[in-house]
């Protein structure tokens, strides 16, 4: 058996080498006659050269045709045109088809038997791809109608696929017939010297384009990867130039004048090239827009919450804009890989270290280990500091308020700074520079904000009455805030100031929210404290349509963490999330509270959605008391 195999391999090797060697010698032998034919605008010299071969001319053309397929990336059309010039059309057709058959046969054998030996050559010439078997045959038949397509490219692609030999040899041989006929017919026309230069020029241009863009042509064969969450998590790309330009122009036109964005120090980026890191604070949804667009034509790869990629239609657009998802407050290996890829490719990495929208216009906390990340990356770090963004579009409001947004850029760390400074020093500087207080900014600037229903929505974050301390008794209408349990009556004016006859009320929204934090910090000290509610559980829809309801049950929050007991896909389950793993619970005002865990996002909708804010405030109080304080005491 071994001897037969050796003989078989030897025969195939000899034939392949013979074809390739003959191909090289024949090409060298024909170069000068072809040059002279082009110079004299006549094919007579080429015809005489082939006449000198006699009957061997048929084998010469067949040899060259087979060799072109093995070379892979050179189109066969020029040879077929020559065959149409020097041979009878029928003989030319038979000879070319025989060469194609032999070349395809050898390509199959080489790929199947010697893939490891020849992979270095072919992998340099061709992209590594996955093949979509169902559509491959149709695409090949269409491509063969192009006279300058590389037959070797198609043969190699088919041989690499799981296509059966019979289908392969029929498809790659018979499929060439239309383009062979076209090329041979061109050869017959070129005999007419009046068309010589035009046809030769057209053929050269088409051949050049095929050689130049054959890798793009090959992509027509490829199986497009399924664009699901796994794809978005592992395939960060450079922002698409056109889409970035389009959305930059659109968003700038729609919002910059409306919000009255005032820029400072944007000129520091004039001569700066990537890679670098761009940090920005997060008082409102539009912060990424304010920070990135002024840097154009520089394009930013932004880290975004996993939440936004759960709708695959939106995710596809975000992906093309260079964005990629990250789990909030959880280790995320795929995000780290994407971050490194952006920096290694000389890109600009956009990060909002807070990780969540501010509920009250002031920095809350930075994501853990931010200082470790930027020190490890070692790239320059800039900051875009936004002031007034909270008042323009707070998370609790349904509409935009016209006033002013200030944005100031600053270089935070050079690579040398990151090398010499300790993690503690970097963290201290980060917290100092990232800190913002929009209410302090407003007190200093007195900006008038114009908008409708100015106070409506505040009841979804301000849930404890500062007068009677009853919960969820606050109601709003236009710019009025009232408590249904006591006589609390407050007006929110257009400077975001509270107006009231009651002198005991907090001065600002921020002060009211901080009062709630203190209120809950006391509550959690009560014996056996826990927070409980009925919830509907949603998870990312497997089909990428946002979130799908997968169950319902009861959530409980206490010093041990968060527990869900209920159904999940028609099964009764208990899910526990340890307190140390949830330093913060993001919430949507009057919508939900979220927990990132198990490489997914648990989206809990309370029976009363308005209660979502309380879960966020209580979770933070528990974490600060039982985790943060313990760490500080160690």
C-alpha positions, -999 to 999 in steps of 0.1 A, spaced: 0 0 0 28 24 9 46 17 -24 14 24 -44 9 56 -25 45 67 -31 42 60 -69 9 79 -70 23 109 -52 55 108 -74 34 107 -106 13 137 -95 44 156 -84 61 150 -118 31 161 -138 26 192 -117 63 201 -119 63 195 -156 33 217 -162 47 245 -140 82 242 -156 68 241 -191 46 271 -183 76 292 -172 98 283 -202 69 290 -226 62 324 -210 98 334 -213 99 322 -250 68 343 -259 76 375 -241 97 391 -269 72 382 -298 43 397 -278 63 429 -271 71 432 -308 35 426 -317 24 454 -294 50 477 -308 42 470 -344 4 469 -338 4 435 -356 0 399 -345 20 385 -374 51 380 -352 31 361 -326 14 340 -353 47 331 -369 61 321 -335 33 297 -329 36 284 -364 72 275 -356 58 252 -329 38 232 -354 13 208 -339 30 215 -305 14 249 -305 -18 232 -292 2 218 -263 20 251 -257 -13 269 -252 -27 240 -231 4 240 -209 2 277 -203 -35 276 -196 -30 248 -170 -1 268 -155 -21 299 -152 -46 281 -130 -19 268 -107 -4 303 -104 -38 313 -92 -39 351 -94 -32 358 -131 -62 360 -154 -63 337 -184 -80 361 -208 -48 373 -225 -37 337 -234 -72 329 -247 -72 360 -269 -38 349 -283 -53 315 -289 -81 332 -309 -55 350 -330 -31 321 -338 -54 291 -340 -86 281 -357 -115 291 -333 -126 254 -328 -90 242 -321 -84 272 -298 -116 264 -278 -107 227 -275 -71 234 -265 -80 260 -239 -107 237 -224 -82 209 -222 -57 231 -204 -85 243 -180 -94 207 -172 -58 197 -165 -52 228 -144 -83 223 -123 -75 186 -118 -40 195 -106 -54 222 -83 -77 197 -67 -49 172 -61 -25 199 -48 -51 213 -24 -63 180 -11 -29 162 -10 -4 189 -3 -23 217 14 2 220 42 31 223 17 15 249 -5 -5 268 21 23 294 25 21 304 -11 -17 304 -14 -23 320 19 -1 350 9 -21 353 -23 -56 347 -10 -75 356 21 -85 328 46 -122 324 42 -152 303 52 -173 291 23 -210 294 19 -217 261 1 -253 268 -8 -245 300 -28 -210 292 -40 -220 275 -73 -243 304 -84 -216 330 -76 -190 310 -96 -212 308 -126 -218 345 -125 -181 353 -121 -171 331 -150 -189 355 -173 -161 381 -166 -135 376 -193 -106 386 -170 -115 366 -139 -87 344 -125 -97 308 -130 -71 298 -105 -88 319 -78 -121 301 -84 -105 267 -86 -86 272 -54 -117 285 -36 -138 255 -47 -111 230 -39 -108 244 -4 -145 240 1 -163 208 9 -175 204 -27 -174 169 -41 -149 162 -69 -175 156 -97 -193 188 -90 -159 206 -86 -145 195 -120 -178 201 -139 -183 235 -124 -148 248 -127 -144 234 -162 -178 238 -179 -184 271 -161 -156 287 -180 -171 282 -214 -188 316 -217 -156 336 -209 -135 313 -231 -158 320 -260 -157 357 -254 -119 358 -252 -114 337 -283 -138 359 -302 -119 389 -291 -88 373 -306 -105 369 -339 -115 406 -338 -80 417 -330 -68 404 -363 -84 435 -377 -56 461 -370 -81 490 -367 -94 474 -335 -60 462 -323 -50 490 -299 -85 496 -285 -91 459 -276 -56 454 -263 -59 485 -241 -93 474 -228 -80 439 -220 -49 453 -202 -71 476 -181 -94 448 -172 -65 424 -164 -49 451 -142 -81 456 -123 -85 419 -117 -49 416 -105 -53 447 -83 -86 437 -67 -86 399 -68 -88 397 -30 -120 418 -31 -133 395 -58 -126 366 -36 -148 380 -9 -178 373 -32 -171 336 -24 -169 340 13 -195 331 39 -204 363 57 -200 357 94 -232 357 114 -235 391 129 -246 381 164 -234 392 198 -203 370 196 -194 386 164 -198 422 177 -178 412 208 -148 399 189 -145 419 157 -138 455 164 -130 474 132 -119 508 121 -148 532 118 -163 532 84 -153 565 67 -185 572 49 -208 563 78 -187 582 103 -188 613 80 -225 610 75 -235 607 111 -210 633 121 -226 658 98 -262 647 107 -258 648 145 -238 680 144 -265 697 123 -293 684 145 -278 690 180 -248 712 182 -265 744 176 -296 732 196 -276 725 227 -252 755 222 -220 734 225 -190 756 234 -156 740 227 -123 748 244 -88 735 236 -99 713 207 -68 726 189 -45 704 211 -54 675 187 -43 693 156 -9 675 153 -18 645 174 -19 610 158 -31 578 173 -30 558 193 -44 576 223 -72 572 248 -100 597 250 -119 598 284 -151 617 289 -176 622 317 -211 609 314 -238 633 327 -261 627 297 -268 603 268 -252 626 242 -218 628 258 -201 606 232 -214 629 205 -202 660 221 -167 645 227 -160 627 195 -174 648 167 -152 679 172 -121 657 166 -132 648 131 -116 638 107 -101 617 135 -124 588 141 -130 572 175 -136 536 185 -160 538 214 -167 513 242 -204 510 246 -226 492 271 -236 456 261 -272 468 263 -270 487 230 -258 457 210 -288 435 220 -307 449 190 -287 436 161 -300 462 136 -286 489 158 -255 468 166 -246 465 129 -245 503 126 -226 507 158 -201 481 147 -195 499 114 -189 530 133 -162 513 152 -180 507 185 -178 475 205 -197 462 236 -186 458 272 -202 443 303 -205 469 329 -187 463 362 -177 428 351 -144 413 337 -148 412 299 -120 394 280 -134 402 246 -136 439 254 -100 439 266 -89 422 233 -107 449 213 -92 476 234 -57 463 227 -65 459 190 -76 495 187 -45 508 204 -21 485 186 -36 496 153 -30 532 161 -66 540 168 -84 564 192 -102 546 221 -132 564 236 -141 555 272 -166 568 297 -151 555 329 -183 561 349 -200 533 329 -234 547 337 -254 579 333 -253 602 363 -287 604 380 -280 638 396 -253 656 376 -222 647 396 -195 621 393 -205 590 413 -178 564 408 -153 553 381 -153 517 369 -129 496 390 -94 491 376 -96 520 351 -62 531 363 -47 496 356 -61 496 321 -47 529 310 -13 522 327 -11 488 309 -20 503 275 7 530 279 -9 553 253 -14 591 258 -46 599 277 -68 629 269 -100 639 286 -131 657 273 -147 674 303 -184 682 298 -203 707 318 -240 714 315 -247 682 298 -269 669 326 -293 699 323 -295 695 285 -308 660 286 -310 644 321 -317 607 322 -352 613 338 -364 638 311 -381 629 279 -370 660 259 -339 682 253 -336 715 270 -319 744 252 -292 762 272 -255 756 270 -230 727 271 -193 734 277 -166 710 266 -129 714 274 -102 690 263 -70 684 282 -40 661 280 -41 640 312 -12 615 309 18 611 285 32 576 281 61 587 303 37 598 330 20 563 330 54 546 333 66 567 362 34 571 382 20 545 405 -15 531 402 -26 551 433 -13 583 418 -30 576 385 -63 568 402 -61 600 423 -55 622 392 -83 604 373 -108 610 400 -98 646 404 -99 654 367 -130 633 359 -149 649 387 -177 672 377 -207 689 394 -231 704 370 -250 722 398 -218 739 409 -212 749 373 -247 762 370 -244 782 401 -213 799 386 -227 804 351 -264 810 356 -274 795 322 -311 797 313 -325 764 300 -356 764 279 -378 734 277 -413 720 280 -426 699 309 -395 710 328 -400 689 360 -418 659 345 -400 627 351 -382 638 383 -406 616 403 -388 586 387 -356 594 405 -367 615 435 -388 590 453 -385 600 490 -403 631 501 -378 653 520 -406 667 541 -426 637 553 -401 609 542 -428 589 525 -418 569 494 -432 573 459 -456 600 468 -439 626 446 -458 637 415 -448 662 388 -467 684 363 -450 709 340 -425 725 363 -443 717 396 -433 690 421 -457 679 448 -462 653 474 -495 635 476 -490 628 513 -480 662 526 -482 699 515 -448 698 497 -450 721 467 -419 730 447 -413 748 414 -383 739 393 -373 771 375 -354 773 342 -321 776 361 -327 742 377 -333 758 411 -361 748 435 -385 776 445 -407 769 475 -420 785 507 -407 754 525 -372 761 538 -365 725 547 -363 712 511 -330 704 495 -314 731 474 -310 712 442 -319 679 425 -284 666 434 -290 675 471 -323 657 471 -308 626 455 -279 626 480 -306 629 508 -321 597 495 -287 580 496 -283 589 533 -319 578 539 -312 544 525 -278 541 542 -297 543 575 -324 519 564 -301 491 555 -288 491 591 -322 478 603 -321 442 615 -327 417 587 -331 444 561 -340 434 526 -357 448 496 -382 427 477 -404 430 446 -421 410 419 -403 413 386 -405 403 350 -372 389 337 -359 398 303 -328 385 286 -312 395 253 -333 381 225 -313 353 207 -325 367 173 -312 401 182 -345 419 186 -336 436 218 -349 419 250 -373 391 253 -394 381 283 -381 348 296 -397 345 330 -411 362 361 -405 359 398 -393 377 429 -360 396 435 -346 401 469 -317 425 478 -298 423 511 -263 423 525 -255 391 507 -264 404 473 -293 401 448 -314 369 445 -339 360 418 -364 332 424 -388 325 396 -390 311 361 -365 311 333 -376 297 300 -404 277 317 -381 263 344 -380 272 380 -346 287 389 -327 305 416 -301 331 405 -278 346 431 -256 376 424 -230 382 452 -228 417 465 -191 420 458 -198 415 421 -224 443 418 -207 476 429 -235 494 411 -269 484 396 -277 506 366 -313 516 362 -336 531 336 -359 558 351 -394 542 354 -382 512 334 -359 486 349 -328 478 369 -299 457 354 -274 432 365 -245 421 343 -236 385 351 -229 351 335 -217 369 303 -252 384 298 -275 411 310 -303 404 334 -330 430 328 -354 431 357 -387 451 353 -403 456 387 -441 453 391 -440 490 396 -413 502 372 -410 535 390 -394 516 419 -363 509 398 -343 538 412 -347 525 447 -330 493 438 -300 512 425 -297 534 455 -301 506 480 -276 484 461 -250 511 463 -257 516 500 -252 479 507 -221 477 487 -206 508 504 -214 494 538 -205 457 535 -179 456 508 -163 490 504 -160 497 541 -146 462 547 -120 467 520 -111 500 535 -106 485 570 -83 458 557 
